[in-house]
Structures are given as C-alpha cells and as structure tokens.
Amino acid sequence: MSLKKNRDERNKALVMLRLFNVLIEKLQKSISVSAPREPDQLKKALEAAAVVPDDVTEGHFAVFAIKGEETKRFVVELDYLTNPAFLRLLEQAKEEYGFSQKGALSVPCRPAELQKIIDDKMEKSTGAGLCLTSIKC
C-alpha cells in the first residue's frame, strides 16, 4: 500500500514539475518578446503583472471555461494541476490555443464540464478543491 502511495506522490510531483516548466517557458517567451526596453516601462509592466484579483487567494488560480458563447470564470485550488481530468483540459488548451495565449488561463470546454470536474474532486476529497468563485461572463 505504501509503495502505491509513494508512486502516486512521485507521479504527482512529476506532473507539477512538468506544468511548472511549461509555465516558466511560456513566461520566458512572453518576457523576451514583449519586454519593455525603458526602465519606467519595465516597472509598469511588472506592477501590472503582479496585480491579482481579490478573489484569487493564495494557493488558487483563476481559469475560464470557454465553449462557443458560454464563458464562466472559476477560482480553483492549485491542487487541480495534478487532477487527471483537469490536466486533459490543459492539454486541449495547449492544442487549441498554443502558448501564445495572452491573459488568463482558458480551457476549451463548457462551464458545466469544468464544474463537474470540480464537483467530482470535491466528492472524492471532502473540502478540498473548493470552487471559490464562479462568475458568468
């Protein structure tokens, strides 16, 4: 039983590391292409990048579920970055949007699909993965 638990923890850590690497690569590309050359511009750009909405608390991130005309914003725990169903959505987003997507993280699915992933995870681990905010756009 502990071997399975260790393997699961190792797999979870590897997934988090891969996602972290992808995010770092995306950030490096966007900085190198659009980095302001003047010190004042750089300062303003860094301040703008540091602004996080009040409802996105520590350990959470915002994600938009977008399919056709349906758009909904969710704030979810970072733990979702290891959820297999959520990772499939991120893969779909990578295929559909690539890494040149600007702004908030968006996944190509109906809001109800993302809500189901959140609800399923909440059922499996009571209290974890709480969807703090769900705003129809």
Biotite code that builds the C-alpha atoms (Angstrom):
import biotite.structure as struc

atoms = struc.array([
    struc.Atom([0.000, 0.000, 0.000], chain_id="A", res_id=1, res_name="MET", atom_name="CA", element="C"),
    struc.Atom([2.809, 2.448, 0.857], chain_id="A", res_id=2, res_name="SER", atom_name="CA", element="C"),
    struc.Atom([4.568, 1.683, -2.457], chain_id="A", res_id=3, res_name="LEU", atom_name="CA", element="C"),
    struc.Atom([1.422, 2.757, -4.334], chain_id="A", res_id=4, res_name="LYS", atom_name="CA", element="C"),
    struc.Atom([1.182, 5.884, -2.202], chain_id="A", res_id=5, res_name="LYS", atom_name="CA", element="C"),
    struc.Atom([4.856, 6.736, -2.855], chain_id="A", res_id=6, res_name="ASN", atom_name="CA", element="C"),
    struc.Atom([4.387, 6.133, -6.581], chain_id="A", res_id=7, res_name="ARG", atom_name="CA", element="C"),
    struc.Atom([1.292, 8.342, -6.612], chain_id="A", res_id=8, res_name="ASP", atom_name="CA", element="C"),
    struc.Atom([3.136, 11.099, -4.766], chain_id="A", res_id=9, res_name="GLU", atom_name="CA", element="C"),
    struc.Atom([6.092, 10.817, -7.152], chain_id="A", res_id=10, res_name="ARG", atom_name="CA", element="C"),
    struc.Atom([3.764, 10.973, -10.174], chain_id="A", res_id=11, res_name="ASN", atom_name="CA", element="C"),
    struc.Atom([2.003, 13.984, -8.682], chain_id="A", res_id=12, res_name="LYS", atom_name="CA", element="C"),
    struc.Atom([5.346, 15.719, -8.159], chain_id="A", res_id=13, res_name="ALA", atom_name="CA", element="C"),
    struc.Atom([6.431, 14.950, -11.740], chain_id="A", res_id=14, res_name="LEU", atom_name="CA", element="C"),
    struc.Atom([3.196, 16.361, -13.143], chain_id="A", res_id=15, res_name="VAL", atom_name="CA", element="C"),
    struc.Atom([3.583, 19.528, -11.068], chain_id="A", res_id=16, res_name="MET", atom_name="CA", element="C"),
    struc.Atom([7.198, 19.861, -12.254], chain_id="A", res_id=17, res_name="LEU", atom_name="CA", element="C"),
    struc.Atom([6.183, 19.459, -15.916], chain_id="A", res_id=18, res_name="ARG", atom_name="CA", element="C"),
    struc.Atom([3.442, 22.080, -15.552], chain_id="A", res_id=19, res_name="LEU", atom_name="CA", element="C"),
    struc.Atom([5.829, 24.407, -13.764], chain_id="A", res_id=20, res_name="PHE", atom_name="CA", element="C"),
    struc.Atom([8.345, 24.017, -16.603], chain_id="A", res_id=21, res_name="ASN", atom_name="CA", element="C"),
    struc.Atom([5.656, 24.756, -19.200], chain_id="A", res_id=22, res_name="VAL", atom_name="CA", element="C"),
    struc.Atom([4.590, 27.877, -17.314], chain_id="A", res_id=23, res_name="LEU", atom_name="CA", element="C"),
    struc.Atom([8.209, 29.043, -16.981], chain_id="A", res_id=24, res_name="ILE", atom_name="CA", element="C"),
    struc.Atom([8.812, 28.530, -20.720], chain_id="A", res_id=25, res_name="GLU", atom_name="CA", element="C"),
    struc.Atom([5.657, 30.488, -21.543], chain_id="A", res_id=26, res_name="LYS", atom_name="CA", element="C"),
    struc.Atom([6.661, 33.280, -19.202], chain_id="A", res_id=27, res_name="LEU", atom_name="CA", element="C"),
    struc.Atom([10.193, 33.428, -20.629], chain_id="A", res_id=28, res_name="GLN", atom_name="CA", element="C"),
    struc.Atom([8.868, 33.639, -24.189], chain_id="A", res_id=29, res_name="LYS", atom_name="CA", element="C"),
    struc.Atom([6.413, 36.390, -23.352], chain_id="A", res_id=30, res_name="SER", atom_name="CA", element="C"),
    struc.Atom([9.022, 38.388, -21.453], chain_id="A", res_id=31, res_name="ILE", atom_name="CA", element="C"),
    struc.Atom([11.683, 38.114, -24.131], chain_id="A", res_id=32, res_name="SER", atom_name="CA", element="C"),
    struc.Atom([9.302, 39.170, -26.916], chain_id="A", res_id=33, res_name="VAL", atom_name="CA", element="C"),
    struc.Atom([7.376, 41.914, -25.194], chain_id="A", res_id=34, res_name="SER", atom_name="CA", element="C"),
    struc.Atom([9.758, 43.144, -22.528], chain_id="A", res_id=35, res_name="ALA", atom_name="CA", element="C"),
    struc.Atom([9.842, 46.940, -22.413], chain_id="A", res_id=36, res_name="PRO", atom_name="CA", element="C"),
    struc.Atom([13.278, 48.436, -23.003], chain_id="A", res_id=37, res_name="ARG", atom_name="CA", element="C"),
    struc.Atom([12.881, 51.533, -20.836], chain_id="A", res_id=38, res_name="GLU", atom_name="CA", element="C"),
    struc.Atom([13.202, 51.227, -17.018], chain_id="A", res_id=39, res_name="PRO", atom_name="CA", element="C"),
    struc.Atom([9.879, 53.037, -16.400], chain_id="A", res_id=40, res_name="ASP", atom_name="CA", element="C"),
    struc.Atom([8.077, 50.780, -18.869], chain_id="A", res_id=41, res_name="GLN", atom_name="CA", element="C"),
    struc.Atom([9.593, 47.705, -17.221], chain_id="A", res_id=42, res_name="LEU", atom_name="CA", element="C"),
    struc.Atom([8.492, 48.886, -13.776], chain_id="A", res_id=43, res_name="LYS", atom_name="CA", element="C"),
    struc.Atom([4.917, 49.492, -15.009], chain_id="A", res_id=44, res_name="LYS", atom_name="CA", element="C"),
    struc.Atom([4.820, 46.109, -16.751], chain_id="A", res_id=45, res_name="ALA", atom_name="CA", element="C"),
    struc.Atom([5.982, 44.314, -13.592], chain_id="A", res_id=46, res_name="LEU", atom_name="CA", element="C"),
    struc.Atom([3.417, 46.138, -11.462], chain_id="A", res_id=47, res_name="GLU", atom_name="CA", element="C"),
    struc.Atom([0.624, 45.234, -13.899], chain_id="A", res_id=48, res_name="ALA", atom_name="CA", element="C"),
    struc.Atom([1.712, 41.575, -13.919], chain_id="A", res_id=49, res_name="ALA", atom_name="CA", element="C"),
    struc.Atom([1.677, 41.499, -10.116], chain_id="A", res_id=50, res_name="ALA", atom_name="CA", element="C"),
    struc.Atom([-1.987, 42.509, -9.869], chain_id="A", res_id=51, res_name="VAL", atom_name="CA", element="C"),
    struc.Atom([-4.090, 39.568, -8.757], chain_id="A", res_id=52, res_name="VAL", atom_name="CA", element="C"),
    struc.Atom([-7.861, 39.831, -8.297], chain_id="A", res_id=53, res_name="PRO", atom_name="CA", element="C"),
    struc.Atom([-9.021, 39.868, -4.683], chain_id="A", res_id=54, res_name="ASP", atom_name="CA", element="C"),
    struc.Atom([-10.960, 36.607, -5.046], chain_id="A", res_id=55, res_name="ASP", atom_name="CA", element="C"),
    struc.Atom([-7.836, 34.694, -6.136], chain_id="A", res_id=56, res_name="VAL", atom_name="CA", element="C"),
    struc.Atom([-6.356, 33.875, -2.758], chain_id="A", res_id=57, res_name="THR", atom_name="CA", element="C"),
    struc.Atom([-3.019, 32.233, -2.047], chain_id="A", res_id=58, res_name="GLU", atom_name="CA", element="C"),
    struc.Atom([-2.907, 28.656, -3.352], chain_id="A", res_id=59, res_name="GLY", atom_name="CA", element="C"),
    struc.Atom([-5.575, 29.291, -6.006], chain_id="A", res_id=60, res_name="HIS", atom_name="CA", element="C"),
    struc.Atom([-5.753, 30.372, -9.641], chain_id="A", res_id=61, res_name="PHE", atom_name="CA", element="C"),
    struc.Atom([-8.422, 31.640, -11.997], chain_id="A", res_id=62, res_name="ALA", atom_name="CA", element="C"),
    struc.Atom([-9.476, 29.713, -15.075], chain_id="A", res_id=63, res_name="VAL", atom_name="CA", element="C"),
    struc.Atom([-12.074, 30.432, -17.748], chain_id="A", res_id=64, res_name="PHE", atom_name="CA", element="C"),
    struc.Atom([-14.159, 27.650, -19.262], chain_id="A", res_id=65, res_name="ALA", atom_name="CA", element="C"),
    struc.Atom([-14.979, 28.764, -22.798], chain_id="A", res_id=66, res_name="ILE", atom_name="CA", element="C"),
    struc.Atom([-17.035, 26.886, -25.367], chain_id="A", res_id=67, res_name="LYS", atom_name="CA", element="C"),
    struc.Atom([-18.827, 28.854, -28.064], chain_id="A", res_id=68, res_name="GLY", atom_name="CA", element="C"),
    struc.Atom([-20.823, 31.620, -26.423], chain_id="A", res_id=69, res_name="GLU", atom_name="CA", element="C"),
    struc.Atom([-20.617, 30.036, -22.950], chain_id="A", res_id=70, res_name="GLU", atom_name="CA", element="C"),
    struc.Atom([-17.923, 31.553, -20.721], chain_id="A", res_id=71, res_name="THR", atom_name="CA", element="C"),
    struc.Atom([-17.566, 31.178, -16.986], chain_id="A", res_id=72, res_name="LYS", atom_name="CA", element="C"),
    struc.Atom([-14.730, 32.072, -14.605], chain_id="A", res_id=73, res_name="ARG", atom_name="CA", element="C"),
    struc.Atom([-13.694, 29.737, -11.814], chain_id="A", res_id=74, res_name="PHE", atom_name="CA", element="C"),
    struc.Atom([-11.184, 30.120, -8.993], chain_id="A", res_id=75, res_name="VAL", atom_name="CA", element="C"),
    struc.Atom([-9.758, 26.746, -8.021], chain_id="A", res_id=76, res_name="VAL", atom_name="CA", element="C"),
    struc.Atom([-7.028, 25.354, -5.797], chain_id="A", res_id=77, res_name="GLU", atom_name="CA", element="C"),
    struc.Atom([-3.572, 24.700, -7.217], chain_id="A", res_id=78, res_name="LEU", atom_name="CA", element="C"),
    struc.Atom([-4.169, 21.031, -6.395], chain_id="A", res_id=79, res_name="ASP", atom_name="CA", element="C"),
    struc.Atom([-6.186, 20.824, -9.633], chain_id="A", res_id=80, res_name="TYR", atom_name="CA", element="C"),
    struc.Atom([-2.895, 20.977, -11.529], chain_id="A", res_id=81, res_name="LEU", atom_name="CA", element="C"),
    struc.Atom([-2.482, 17.291, -10.632], chain_id="A", res_id=82, res_name="THR", atom_name="CA", element="C"),
    struc.Atom([-6.067, 16.236, -11.365], chain_id="A", res_id=83, res_name="ASN", atom_name="CA", element="C"),
    struc.Atom([-6.086, 13.953, -14.470], chain_id="A", res_id=84, res_name="PRO", atom_name="CA", element="C"),
    struc.Atom([-9.358, 15.388, -15.802], chain_id="A", res_id=85, res_name="ALA", atom_name="CA", element="C"),
    struc.Atom([-8.105, 18.963, -15.407], chain_id="A", res_id=86, res_name="PHE", atom_name="CA", element="C"),
    struc.Atom([-4.767, 18.036, -16.991], chain_id="A", res_id=87, res_name="LEU", atom_name="CA", element="C"),
    struc.Atom([-6.649, 16.743, -20.046], chain_id="A", res_id=88, res_name="ARG", atom_name="CA", element="C"),
    struc.Atom([-8.317, 20.156, -20.307], chain_id="A", res_id=89, res_name="LEU", atom_name="CA", element="C"),
    struc.Atom([-4.910, 21.834, -20.140], chain_id="A", res_id=90, res_name="LEU", atom_name="CA", element="C"),
    struc.Atom([-3.665, 19.581, -22.950], chain_id="A", res_id=91, res_name="GLU", atom_name="CA", element="C"),
    struc.Atom([-6.708, 20.554, -25.025], chain_id="A", res_id=92, res_name="GLN", atom_name="CA", element="C"),
    struc.Atom([-5.987, 24.218, -24.280], chain_id="A", res_id=93, res_name="ALA", atom_name="CA", element="C"),
    struc.Atom([-2.390, 23.743, -25.397], chain_id="A", res_id=94, res_name="LYS", atom_name="CA", element="C"),
    struc.Atom([-3.560, 22.178, -28.660], chain_id="A", res_id=95, res_name="GLU", atom_name="CA", element="C"),
    struc.Atom([-6.239, 24.798, -29.302], chain_id="A", res_id=96, res_name="GLU", atom_name="CA", element="C"),
    struc.Atom([-4.552, 27.987, -28.076], chain_id="A", res_id=97, res_name="TYR", atom_name="CA", element="C"),
    struc.Atom([-0.858, 27.085, -28.014], chain_id="A", res_id=98, res_name="GLY", atom_name="CA", element="C"),
    struc.Atom([1.431, 29.029, -25.729], chain_id="A", res_id=99, res_name="PHE", atom_name="CA", element="C"),
    struc.Atom([0.808, 32.386, -27.357], chain_id="A", res_id=100, res_name="SER", atom_name="CA", element="C"),
    struc.Atom([-2.436, 32.844, -25.455], chain_id="A", res_id=101, res_name="GLN", atom_name="CA", element="C"),
    struc.Atom([-2.456, 36.131, -23.577], chain_id="A", res_id=102, res_name="LYS", atom_name="CA", element="C"),
    struc.Atom([-4.239, 36.878, -20.351], chain_id="A", res_id=103, res_name="GLY", atom_name="CA", element="C"),
    struc.Atom([-5.991, 34.459, -18.045], chain_id="A", res_id=104, res_name="ALA", atom_name="CA", element="C"),
    struc.Atom([-5.812, 30.700, -18.317], chain_id="A", res_id=105, res_name="LEU", atom_name="CA", element="C"),
    struc.Atom([-8.642, 29.427, -20.515], chain_id="A", res_id=106, res_name="SER", atom_name="CA", element="C"),
    struc.Atom([-9.739, 25.868, -21.185], chain_id="A", res_id=107, res_name="VAL", atom_name="CA", element="C"),
    struc.Atom([-11.848, 24.862, -24.187], chain_id="A", res_id=108, res_name="PRO", atom_name="CA", element="C"),
    struc.Atom([-14.839, 23.246, -22.509], chain_id="A", res_id=109, res_name="CYS", atom_name="CA", element="C"),
    struc.Atom([-18.360, 24.089, -21.462], chain_id="A", res_id=110, res_name="ARG", atom_name="CA", element="C"),
    struc.Atom([-18.542, 25.606, -17.982], chain_id="A", res_id=111, res_name="PRO", atom_name="CA", element="C"),
    struc.Atom([-20.698, 22.655, -16.886], chain_id="A", res_id=112, res_name="ALA", atom_name="CA", element="C"),
    struc.Atom([-17.850, 20.265, -17.775], chain_id="A", res_id=113, res_name="GLU", atom_name="CA", element="C"),
    struc.Atom([-15.362, 22.138, -15.594], chain_id="A", res_id=114, res_name="LEU", atom_name="CA", element="C"),
    struc.Atom([-17.934, 22.382, -12.815], chain_id="A", res_id=115, res_name="GLN", atom_name="CA", element="C"),
    struc.Atom([-18.356, 18.585, -12.988], chain_id="A", res_id=116, res_name="LYS", atom_name="CA", element="C"),
    struc.Atom([-14.593, 18.087, -12.614], chain_id="A", res_id=117, res_name="ILE", atom_name="CA", element="C"),
    struc.Atom([-14.657, 20.373, -9.581], chain_id="A", res_id=118, res_name="ILE", atom_name="CA", element="C"),
    struc.Atom([-17.693, 18.624, -8.092], chain_id="A", res_id=119, res_name="ASP", atom_name="CA", element="C"),
    struc.Atom([-16.205, 15.157, -8.680], chain_id="A", res_id=120, res_name="ASP", atom_name="CA", element="C"),
    struc.Atom([-12.971, 16.123, -6.953], chain_id="A", res_id=121, res_name="LYS", atom_name="CA", element="C"),
    struc.Atom([-14.860, 17.692, -4.059], chain_id="A", res_id=122, res_name="MET", atom_name="CA", element="C"),
    struc.Atom([-16.795, 14.446, -3.563], chain_id="A", res_id=123, res_name="GLU", atom_name="CA", element="C"),
    struc.Atom([-13.574, 12.401, -3.525], chain_id="A", res_id=124, res_name="LYS", atom_name="CA", element="C"),
    struc.Atom([-11.797, 14.659, -1.044], chain_id="A", res_id=125, res_name="SER", atom_name="CA", element="C"),
    struc.Atom([-14.250, 16.420, 1.214], chain_id="A", res_id=126, res_name="THR", atom_name="CA", element="C"),
    struc.Atom([-13.488, 20.099, 1.450], chain_id="A", res_id=127, res_name="GLY", atom_name="CA", element="C"),
    struc.Atom([-10.508, 20.042, -0.929], chain_id="A", res_id=128, res_name="ALA", atom_name="CA", element="C"),
    struc.Atom([-10.696, 21.693, -4.310], chain_id="A", res_id=129, res_name="GLY", atom_name="CA", element="C"),
    struc.Atom([-13.372, 24.141, -3.306], chain_id="A", res_id=130, res_name="LEU", atom_name="CA", element="C"),
    struc.Atom([-14.504, 26.303, -6.186], chain_id="A", res_id=131, res_name="CYS", atom_name="CA", element="C"),
    struc.Atom([-14.411, 29.693, -4.538], chain_id="A", res_id=132, res_name="LEU", atom_name="CA", element="C"),
    struc.Atom([-15.801, 31.745, -7.363], chain_id="A", res_id=133, res_name="THR", atom_name="CA", element="C"),
    struc.Atom([-17.849, 31.059, -10.397], chain_id="A", res_id=134, res_name="SER", atom_name="CA", element="C"),
    struc.Atom([-18.713, 34.145, -12.420], chain_id="A", res_id=135, res_name="ILE", atom_name="CA", element="C"),
    struc.Atom([-20.699, 34.043, -15.633], chain_id="A", res_id=136, res_name="LYS", atom_name="CA", element="C"),
    struc.Atom([-19.065, 36.306, -18.207], chain_id="A", res_id=137, res_name="CYS", atom_name="CA", element="C"),
])
